[in-house]
Amino acid sequence: MKVQHTYICDYHKMVIQNARIRVKKESEDEVHEGDDVPEVDLYQLQVNTLRRYKKHFKISTRPGLNKAQLADILTKHFRTIQVSEKEAVTYFIYTVKSGRNKLDNRQPMDGQQNEYLDRY
C-alpha cells in the first residue's frame, strides 16, 4: 500500500489554526461574557507588527511560533493591559490638535516647553 502525503501550504495552515483558535476563544468568551473588554483582532496584523508588540512589552515566548500562535498569546496579554480612559482621551485630543504623536519627537518644538509632554 502506497501512502501519499498531502502537504498544506502555509496560508491554509494558518487558516486552519486560526479557525481552531477562534473556536477555542469563543468557548472561553462564553465564560467571560460579563467583561467589558473591547474585542481587538490581532490576527489581522502582520507578523512583523506582532513581533514589535512582543518586543515592546518584553513578552517572552518560545521560539518558532507561527502568526496564529503569536497573535493568540499577544491577545491574552492585550486583554490584561489597564488603560486610564481619561489619559487616553486627553492624549487623543492632544494628538489631533497638535497634528503629531508624543512618540514622534520627545523634544518640544521651537524651544518651547510643552507641559503635556512633560507629564509623560
Phi and psi in radians as a Rosetta constraint file:
Dihedral C 1 N 2 CA 2 C 2 CIRCULARHARMONIC -1.699 0.35
Dihedral N 2 CA 2 C 2 N 3 CIRCULARHARMONIC 2.235 0.35
Dihedral C 2 N 3 CA 3 C 3 CIRCULARHARMONIC -1.760 0.35
Dihedral N 3 CA 3 C 3 N 4 CIRCULARHARMONIC 2.224 0.35
Dihedral C 3 N 4 CA 4 C 4 CIRCULARHARMONIC -1.868 0.35
Dihedral N 4 CA 4 C 4 N 5 CIRCULARHARMONIC 2.340 0.35
Dihedral C 4 N 5 CA 5 C 5 CIRCULARHARMONIC -1.709 0.35
Dihedral N 5 CA 5 C 5 N 6 CIRCULARHARMONIC 2.299 0.35
Dihedral C 5 N 6 CA 6 C 6 CIRCULARHARMONIC -1.775 0.35
Dihedral N 6 CA 6 C 6 N 7 CIRCULARHARMONIC 2.080 0.35
Dihedral C 6 N 7 CA 7 C 7 CIRCULARHARMONIC -1.670 0.35
Dihedral N 7 CA 7 C 7 N 8 CIRCULARHARMONIC 2.433 0.35
Dihedral C 7 N 8 CA 8 C 8 CIRCULARHARMONIC -1.840 0.35
Dihedral N 8 CA 8 C 8 N 9 CIRCULARHARMONIC 2.356 0.35
Dihedral C 8 N 9 CA 9 C 9 CIRCULARHARMONIC -1.169 0.35
Dihedral N 9 CA 9 C 9 N 10 CIRCULARHARMONIC 2.822 0.35
Dihedral C 9 N 10 CA 10 C 10 CIRCULARHARMONIC -1.024 0.35
Dihedral N 10 CA 10 C 10 N 11 CIRCULARHARMONIC -0.666 0.35
Dihedral C 10 N 11 CA 11 C 11 CIRCULARHARMONIC -1.051 0.35
Dihedral N 11 CA 11 C 11 N 12 CIRCULARHARMONIC -0.838 0.35
Dihedral C 11 N 12 CA 12 C 12 CIRCULARHARMONIC -1.253 0.35
Dihedral N 12 CA 12 C 12 N 13 CIRCULARHARMONIC -0.525 0.35
Dihedral C 12 N 13 CA 13 C 13 CIRCULARHARMONIC -1.061 0.35
Dihedral N 13 CA 13 C 13 N 14 CIRCULARHARMONIC -0.765 0.35
Dihedral C 13 N 14 CA 14 C 14 CIRCULARHARMONIC -1.139 0.35
Dihedral N 14 CA 14 C 14 N 15 CIRCULARHARMONIC -0.683 0.35
Dihedral C 14 N 15 CA 15 C 15 CIRCULARHARMONIC -1.077 0.35
Dihedral N 15 CA 15 C 15 N 16 CIRCULARHARMONIC -0.774 0.35
Dihedral C 15 N 16 CA 16 C 16 CIRCULARHARMONIC -1.137 0.35
Dihedral N 16 CA 16 C 16 N 17 CIRCULARHARMONIC -0.781 0.35
Dihedral C 16 N 17 CA 17 C 17 CIRCULARHARMONIC -1.146 0.35
Dihedral N 17 CA 17 C 17 N 18 CIRCULARHARMONIC -0.688 0.35
Dihedral C 17 N 18 CA 18 C 18 CIRCULARHARMONIC -1.078 0.35
Dihedral N 18 CA 18 C 18 N 19 CIRCULARHARMONIC -0.714 0.35
Dihedral C 18 N 19 CA 19 C 19 CIRCULARHARMONIC -1.113 0.35
Dihedral N 19 CA 19 C 19 N 20 CIRCULARHARMONIC -0.737 0.35
Dihedral C 19 N 20 CA 20 C 20 CIRCULARHARMONIC -1.114 0.35
Dihedral N 20 CA 20 C 20 N 21 CIRCULARHARMONIC -0.764 0.35
Dihedral C 20 N 21 CA 21 C 21 CIRCULARHARMONIC -1.162 0.35
Dihedral N 21 CA 21 C 21 N 22 CIRCULARHARMONIC -0.707 0.35
Dihedral C 21 N 22 CA 22 C 22 CIRCULARHARMONIC -1.163 0.35
Dihedral N 22 CA 22 C 22 N 23 CIRCULARHARMONIC -0.626 0.35
Dihedral C 22 N 23 CA 23 C 23 CIRCULARHARMONIC -1.122 0.35
Dihedral N 23 CA 23 C 23 N 24 CIRCULARHARMONIC -0.766 0.35
Dihedral C 23 N 24 CA 24 C 24 CIRCULARHARMONIC -1.101 0.35
Dihedral N 24 CA 24 C 24 N 25 CIRCULARHARMONIC -0.734 0.35
Dihedral C 24 N 25 CA 25 C 25 CIRCULARHARMONIC -1.137 0.35
Dihedral N 25 CA 25 C 25 N 26 CIRCULARHARMONIC -0.704 0.35
Dihedral C 25 N 26 CA 26 C 26 CIRCULARHARMONIC -1.101 0.35
Dihedral N 26 CA 26 C 26 N 27 CIRCULARHARMONIC -0.671 0.35
Dihedral C 26 N 27 CA 27 C 27 CIRCULARHARMONIC -1.197 0.35
Dihedral N 27 CA 27 C 27 N 28 CIRCULARHARMONIC -0.594 0.35
Dihedral C 27 N 28 CA 28 C 28 CIRCULARHARMONIC -1.233 0.35
Dihedral N 28 CA 28 C 28 N 29 CIRCULARHARMONIC -0.609 0.35
Dihedral C 28 N 29 CA 29 C 29 CIRCULARHARMONIC -1.172 0.35
Dihedral N 29 CA 29 C 29 N 30 CIRCULARHARMONIC -0.512 0.35
Dihedral C 29 N 30 CA 30 C 30 CIRCULARHARMONIC -1.083 0.35
Dihedral N 30 CA 30 C 30 N 31 CIRCULARHARMONIC -0.566 0.35
Dihedral C 30 N 31 CA 31 C 31 CIRCULARHARMONIC -1.275 0.35
Dihedral N 31 CA 31 C 31 N 32 CIRCULARHARMONIC -0.576 0.35
Dihedral C 31 N 32 CA 32 C 32 CIRCULARHARMONIC -1.854 0.35
Dihedral N 32 CA 32 C 32 N 33 CIRCULARHARMONIC 0.602 0.35
Dihedral C 32 N 33 CA 33 C 33 CIRCULARHARMONIC -1.071 0.35
Dihedral N 33 CA 33 C 33 N 34 CIRCULARHARMONIC -0.543 0.35
Dihedral C 33 N 34 CA 34 C 34 CIRCULARHARMONIC -1.360 0.35
Dihedral N 34 CA 34 C 34 N 35 CIRCULARHARMONIC -0.192 0.35
Dihedral C 34 N 35 CA 35 C 35 CIRCULARHARMONIC -1.168 0.35
Dihedral N 35 CA 35 C 35 N 36 CIRCULARHARMONIC 2.500 0.35
Dihedral C 35 N 36 CA 36 C 36 CIRCULARHARMONIC -1.804 0.35
Dihedral N 36 CA 36 C 36 N 37 CIRCULARHARMONIC 1.029 0.35
Dihedral C 36 N 37 CA 37 C 37 CIRCULARHARMONIC -1.934 0.35
Dihedral N 37 CA 37 C 37 N 38 CIRCULARHARMONIC 2.160 0.35
Dihedral C 37 N 38 CA 38 C 38 CIRCULARHARMONIC -1.164 0.35
Dihedral N 38 CA 38 C 38 N 39 CIRCULARHARMONIC 2.534 0.35
Dihedral C 38 N 39 CA 39 C 39 CIRCULARHARMONIC -1.529 0.35
Dihedral N 39 CA 39 C 39 N 40 CIRCULARHARMONIC 2.154 0.35
Dihedral C 39 N 40 CA 40 C 40 CIRCULARHARMONIC -2.097 0.35
Dihedral N 40 CA 40 C 40 N 41 CIRCULARHARMONIC 2.209 0.35
Dihedral C 40 N 41 CA 41 C 41 CIRCULARHARMONIC -1.652 0.35
Dihedral N 41 CA 41 C 41 N 42 CIRCULARHARMONIC 1.583 0.35
Dihedral C 41 N 42 CA 42 C 42 CIRCULARHARMONIC -1.250 0.35
Dihedral N 42 CA 42 C 42 N 43 CIRCULARHARMONIC -0.215 0.35
Dihedral C 42 N 43 CA 43 C 43 CIRCULARHARMONIC -1.152 0.35
Dihedral N 43 CA 43 C 43 N 44 CIRCULARHARMONIC -0.350 0.35
Dihedral C 43 N 44 CA 44 C 44 CIRCULARHARMONIC -1.440 0.35
Dihedral N 44 CA 44 C 44 N 45 CIRCULARHARMONIC -0.219 0.35
Dihedral C 44 N 45 CA 45 C 45 CIRCULARHARMONIC -1.387 0.35
Dihedral N 45 CA 45 C 45 N 46 CIRCULARHARMONIC 2.761 0.35
Dihedral C 45 N 46 CA 46 C 46 CIRCULARHARMONIC -1.314 0.35
Dihedral N 46 CA 46 C 46 N 47 CIRCULARHARMONIC 2.733 0.35
Dihedral C 46 N 47 CA 47 C 47 CIRCULARHARMONIC -1.039 0.35
Dihedral N 47 CA 47 C 47 N 48 CIRCULARHARMONIC -0.710 0.35
Dihedral C 47 N 48 CA 48 C 48 CIRCULARHARMONIC -1.076 0.35
Dihedral N 48 CA 48 C 48 N 49 CIRCULARHARMONIC -0.653 0.35
Dihedral C 48 N 49 CA 49 C 49 CIRCULARHARMONIC -1.152 0.35
Dihedral N 49 CA 49 C 49 N 50 CIRCULARHARMONIC -0.737 0.35
Dihedral C 49 N 50 CA 50 C 50 CIRCULARHARMONIC -1.099 0.35
Dihedral N 50 CA 50 C 50 N 51 CIRCULARHARMONIC -0.687 0.35
Dihedral C 50 N 51 CA 51 C 51 CIRCULARHARMONIC -1.162 0.35
Dihedral N 51 CA 51 C 51 N 52 CIRCULARHARMONIC -0.673 0.35
Dihedral C 51 N 52 CA 52 C 52 CIRCULARHARMONIC -1.134 0.35
Dihedral N 52 CA 52 C 52 N 53 CIRCULARHARMONIC -0.693 0.35
Dihedral C 52 N 53 CA 53 C 53 CIRCULARHARMONIC -1.052 0.35
Dihedral N 53 CA 53 C 53 N 54 CIRCULARHARMONIC -0.825 0.35
Dihedral C 53 N 54 CA 54 C 54 CIRCULARHARMONIC -1.045 0.35
Dihedral N 54 CA 54 C 54 N 55 CIRCULARHARMONIC -0.755 0.35
Dihedral C 54 N 55 CA 55 C 55 CIRCULARHARMONIC -1.189 0.35
Dihedral N 55 CA 55 C 55 N 56 CIRCULARHARMONIC -0.728 0.35
Dihedral C 55 N 56 CA 56 C 56 CIRCULARHARMONIC -1.063 0.35
Dihedral N 56 CA 56 C 56 N 57 CIRCULARHARMONIC -0.761 0.35
Dihedral C 56 N 57 CA 57 C 57 CIRCULARHARMONIC -1.598 0.35
Dihedral N 57 CA 57 C 57 N 58 CIRCULARHARMONIC 0.053 0.35
Dihedral C 57 N 58 CA 58 C 58 CIRCULARHARMONIC 0.927 0.35
Dihedral N 58 CA 58 C 58 N 59 CIRCULARHARMONIC 0.913 0.35
Dihedral C 58 N 59 CA 59 C 59 CIRCULARHARMONIC -1.581 0.35
Dihedral N 59 CA 59 C 59 N 60 CIRCULARHARMONIC 2.174 0.35
Dihedral C 59 N 60 CA 60 C 60 CIRCULARHARMONIC -1.594 0.35
Dihedral N 60 CA 60 C 60 N 61 CIRCULARHARMONIC 2.322 0.35
Dihedral C 60 N 61 CA 61 C 61 CIRCULARHARMONIC -2.419 0.35
Dihedral N 61 CA 61 C 61 N 62 CIRCULARHARMONIC 2.888 0.35
Dihedral C 61 N 62 CA 62 C 62 CIRCULARHARMONIC -1.299 0.35
Dihedral N 62 CA 62 C 62 N 63 CIRCULARHARMONIC 2.616 0.35
Dihedral C 62 N 63 CA 63 C 63 CIRCULARHARMONIC -1.228 0.35
Dihedral N 63 CA 63 C 63 N 64 CIRCULARHARMONIC 2.713 0.35
Dihedral C 63 N 64 CA 64 C 64 CIRCULARHARMONIC 1.471 0.35
Dihedral N 64 CA 64 C 64 N 65 CIRCULARHARMONIC 0.342 0.35
Dihedral C 64 N 65 CA 65 C 65 CIRCULARHARMONIC -1.282 0.35
Dihedral N 65 CA 65 C 65 N 66 CIRCULARHARMONIC 2.500 0.35
Dihedral C 65 N 66 CA 66 C 66 CIRCULARHARMONIC -1.491 0.35
Dihedral N 66 CA 66 C 66 N 67 CIRCULARHARMONIC 3.080 0.35
Dihedral C 66 N 67 CA 67 C 67 CIRCULARHARMONIC -1.041 0.35
Dihedral N 67 CA 67 C 67 N 68 CIRCULARHARMONIC -0.762 0.35
Dihedral C 67 N 68 CA 68 C 68 CIRCULARHARMONIC -1.129 0.35
Dihedral N 68 CA 68 C 68 N 69 CIRCULARHARMONIC -0.741 0.35
Dihedral C 68 N 69 CA 69 C 69 CIRCULARHARMONIC -1.160 0.35
Dihedral N 69 CA 69 C 69 N 70 CIRCULARHARMONIC -0.740 0.35
Dihedral C 69 N 70 CA 70 C 70 CIRCULARHARMONIC -1.127 0.35
Dihedral N 70 CA 70 C 70 N 71 CIRCULARHARMONIC -0.767 0.35
Dihedral C 70 N 71 CA 71 C 71 CIRCULARHARMONIC -1.083 0.35
Dihedral N 71 CA 71 C 71 N 72 CIRCULARHARMONIC -0.661 0.35
Dihedral C 71 N 72 CA 72 C 72 CIRCULARHARMONIC -1.118 0.35
Dihedral N 72 CA 72 C 72 N 73 CIRCULARHARMONIC -0.805 0.35
Dihedral C 72 N 73 CA 73 C 73 CIRCULARHARMONIC -1.116 0.35
Dihedral N 73 CA 73 C 73 N 74 CIRCULARHARMONIC -0.765 0.35
Dihedral C 73 N 74 CA 74 C 74 CIRCULARHARMONIC -1.232 0.35
Dihedral N 74 CA 74 C 74 N 75 CIRCULARHARMONIC -0.542 0.35
Dihedral C 74 N 75 CA 75 C 75 CIRCULARHARMONIC -1.122 0.35
Dihedral N 75 CA 75 C 75 N 76 CIRCULARHARMONIC -0.738 0.35
Dihedral C 75 N 76 CA 76 C 76 CIRCULARHARMONIC -1.074 0.35
Dihedral N 76 CA 76 C 76 N 77 CIRCULARHARMONIC -0.725 0.35
Dihedral C 76 N 77 CA 77 C 77 CIRCULARHARMONIC -1.137 0.35
Dihedral N 77 CA 77 C 77 N 78 CIRCULARHARMONIC -0.770 0.35
Dihedral C 77 N 78 CA 78 C 78 CIRCULARHARMONIC -1.004 0.35
Dihedral N 78 CA 78 C 78 N 79 CIRCULARHARMONIC -0.665 0.35
Dihedral C 78 N 79 CA 79 C 79 CIRCULARHARMONIC -1.183 0.35
Dihedral N 79 CA 79 C 79 N 80 CIRCULARHARMONIC -0.341 0.35
Dihedral C 79 N 80 CA 80 C 80 CIRCULARHARMONIC -1.572 0.35
Dihedral N 80 CA 80 C 80 N 81 CIRCULARHARMONIC -0.167 0.35
Dihedral C 80 N 81 CA 81 C 81 CIRCULARHARMONIC -1.268 0.35
Dihedral N 81 CA 81 C 81 N 82 CIRCULARHARMONIC 2.229 0.35
Dihedral C 81 N 82 CA 82 C 82 CIRCULARHARMONIC -1.563 0.35
Dihedral N 82 CA 82 C 82 N 83 CIRCULARHARMONIC 2.316 0.35
Dihedral C 82 N 83 CA 83 C 83 CIRCULARHARMONIC -2.180 0.35
Dihedral N 83 CA 83 C 83 N 84 CIRCULARHARMONIC 2.278 0.35
Dihedral C 83 N 84 CA 84 C 84 CIRCULARHARMONIC -1.444 0.35
Dihedral N 84 CA 84 C 84 N 85 CIRCULARHARMONIC 2.009 0.35
Dihedral C 84 N 85 CA 85 C 85 CIRCULARHARMONIC -1.056 0.35
Dihedral N 85 CA 85 C 85 N 86 CIRCULARHARMONIC -0.715 0.35
Dihedral C 85 N 86 CA 86 C 86 CIRCULARHARMONIC -1.085 0.35
Dihedral N 86 CA 86 C 86 N 87 CIRCULARHARMONIC -0.800 0.35
Dihedral C 86 N 87 CA 87 C 87 CIRCULARHARMONIC -1.136 0.35
Dihedral N 87 CA 87 C 87 N 88 CIRCULARHARMONIC -0.700 0.35
Dihedral C 87 N 88 CA 88 C 88 CIRCULARHARMONIC -1.125 0.35
Dihedral N 88 CA 88 C 88 N 89 CIRCULARHARMONIC -0.754 0.35
Dihedral C 88 N 89 CA 89 C 89 CIRCULARHARMONIC -1.179 0.35
Dihedral N 89 CA 89 C 89 N 90 CIRCULARHARMONIC -0.733 0.35
Dihedral C 89 N 90 CA 90 C 90 CIRCULARHARMONIC -1.047 0.35
Dihedral N 90 CA 90 C 90 N 91 CIRCULARHARMONIC -0.805 0.35
Dihedral C 90 N 91 CA 91 C 91 CIRCULARHARMONIC -1.118 0.35
Dihedral N 91 CA 91 C 91 N 92 CIRCULARHARMONIC -0.716 0.35
Dihedral C 91 N 92 CA 92 C 92 CIRCULARHARMONIC -1.060 0.35
Dihedral N 92 CA 92 C 92 N 93 CIRCULARHARMONIC -0.813 0.35
Dihedral C 92 N 93 CA 93 C 93 CIRCULARHARMONIC -1.100 0.35
Dihedral N 93 CA 93 C 93 N 94 CIRCULARHARMONIC -0.745 0.35
Dihedral C 93 N 94 CA 94 C 94 CIRCULARHARMONIC -1.021 0.35
Dihedral N 94 CA 94 C 94 N 95 CIRCULARHARMONIC -0.796 0.35
Dihedral C 94 N 95 CA 95 C 95 CIRCULARHARMONIC -1.097 0.35
Dihedral N 95 CA 95 C 95 N 96 CIRCULARHARMONIC -0.748 0.35
Dihedral C 95 N 96 CA 96 C 96 CIRCULARHARMONIC -1.166 0.35
Dihedral N 96 CA 96 C 96 N 97 CIRCULARHARMONIC -0.798 0.35
Dihedral C 96 N 97 CA 97 C 97 CIRCULARHARMONIC -1.209 0.35
Dihedral N 97 CA 97 C 97 N 98 CIRCULARHARMONIC -0.673 0.35
Dihedral C 97 N 98 CA 98 C 98 CIRCULARHARMONIC -1.483 0.35
Dihedral N 98 CA 98 C 98 N 99 CIRCULARHARMONIC -0.325 0.35
Dihedral C 98 N 99 CA 99 C 99 CIRCULARHARMONIC 1.298 0.35
Dihedral N 99 CA 99 C 99 N 100 CIRCULARHARMONIC 0.260 0.35
Dihedral C 99 N 100 CA 100 C 100 CIRCULARHARMONIC -2.555 0.35
Dihedral N 100 CA 100 C 100 N 101 CIRCULARHARMONIC 2.889 0.35
Dihedral C 100 N 101 CA 101 C 101 CIRCULARHARMONIC -1.782 0.35
Dihedral N 101 CA 101 C 101 N 102 CIRCULARHARMONIC 2.460 0.35
Dihedral C 101 N 102 CA 102 C 102 CIRCULARHARMONIC -1.072 0.35
Dihedral N 102 CA 102 C 102 N 103 CIRCULARHARMONIC -0.395 0.35
Dihedral C 102 N 103 CA 103 C 103 CIRCULARHARMONIC -1.450 0.35
Dihedral N 103 CA 103 C 103 N 104 CIRCULARHARMONIC -0.280 0.35
Dihedral C 103 N 104 CA 104 C 104 CIRCULARHARMONIC -1.191 0.35
Dihedral N 104 CA 104 C 104 N 105 CIRCULARHARMONIC -0.715 0.35
Dihedral C 104 N 105 CA 105 C 105 CIRCULARHARMONIC -2.621 0.35
Dihedral N 105 CA 105 C 105 N 106 CIRCULARHARMONIC 1.998 0.35
Dihedral C 105 N 106 CA 106 C 106 CIRCULARHARMONIC -1.356 0.35
Dihedral N 106 CA 106 C 106 N 107 CIRCULARHARMONIC -0.318 0.35
Dihedral C 106 N 107 CA 107 C 107 CIRCULARHARMONIC -1.526 0.35
Dihedral N 107 CA 107 C 107 N 108 CIRCULARHARMONIC 2.372 0.35
Dihedral C 107 N 108 CA 108 C 108 CIRCULARHARMONIC -1.119 0.35
Dihedral N 108 CA 108 C 108 N 109 CIRCULARHARMONIC 2.589 0.35
Dihedral C 108 N 109 CA 109 C 109 CIRCULARHARMONIC -1.344 0.35
Dihedral N 109 CA 109 C 109 N 110 CIRCULARHARMONIC 2.498 0.35
Dihedral C 109 N 110 CA 110 C 110 CIRCULARHARMONIC 0.977 0.35
Dihedral N 110 CA 110 C 110 N 111 CIRCULARHARMONIC 0.517 0.35
Dihedral C 110 N 111 CA 111 C 111 CIRCULARHARMONIC 1.250 0.35
Dihedral N 111 CA 111 C 111 N 112 CIRCULARHARMONIC 0.071 0.35
Dihedral C 111 N 112 CA 112 C 112 CIRCULARHARMONIC -1.427 0.35
Dihedral N 112 CA 112 C 112 N 113 CIRCULARHARMONIC 2.553 0.35
Dihedral C 112 N 113 CA 113 C 113 CIRCULARHARMONIC -1.511 0.35
Dihedral N 113 CA 113 C 113 N 114 CIRCULARHARMONIC 2.222 0.35
Dihedral C 113 N 114 CA 114 C 114 CIRCULARHARMONIC -1.842 0.35
Dihedral N 114 CA 114 C 114 N 115 CIRCULARHARMONIC 1.991 0.35
Dihedral C 114 N 115 CA 115 C 115 CIRCULARHARMONIC -1.157 0.35
Dihedral N 115 CA 115 C 115 N 116 CIRCULARHARMONIC -0.496 0.35
Dihedral C 115 N 116 CA 116 C 116 CIRCULARHARMONIC -1.163 0.35
Dihedral N 116 CA 116 C 116 N 117 CIRCULARHARMONIC -0.758 0.35
Dihedral C 116 N 117 CA 117 C 117 CIRCULARHARMONIC -1.144 0.35
Dihedral N 117 CA 117 C 117 N 118 CIRCULARHARMONIC -0.554 0.35
Dihedral C 117 N 118 CA 118 C 118 CIRCULARHARMONIC -1.134 0.35
Dihedral N 118 CA 118 C 118 N 119 CIRCULARHARMONIC -0.555 0.35
Dihedral C 118 N 119 CA 119 C 119 CIRCULARHARMONIC -1.227 0.35
Dihedral N 119 CA 119 C 119 N 120 CIRCULARHARMONIC -0.411 0.35
